[in-house]
Amino acid sequence: MPRKTEKLTIRIDPVVKEALRQAAEHDNRSVANMIEVLIRDHCRKAGVEIEGVLSMAEQSAARKVRR
């Protein structure tokens, strides 16, 4: 995985931020990682490709090859 080099500063409703924090804690993730997971999931569902990230079909095929 490439090194993270970008910084993102956003304004967010405090109630939404707290919900994000709780969701991240529930999944044993940092808030930053939770945001990245949510963005990746949304992009996958919306059909937006992220360079260097395998599609679900490619991930499935890769797992089958490793077995």
Secondary structure, 3 states (H helix, E strand, C coil): CCCCCCCCCCCCCHHHHHHHHHHHHHCCCCHHHHHHHHHHHHHHHHCCCCCCCCCHHHHHHHHHHHC
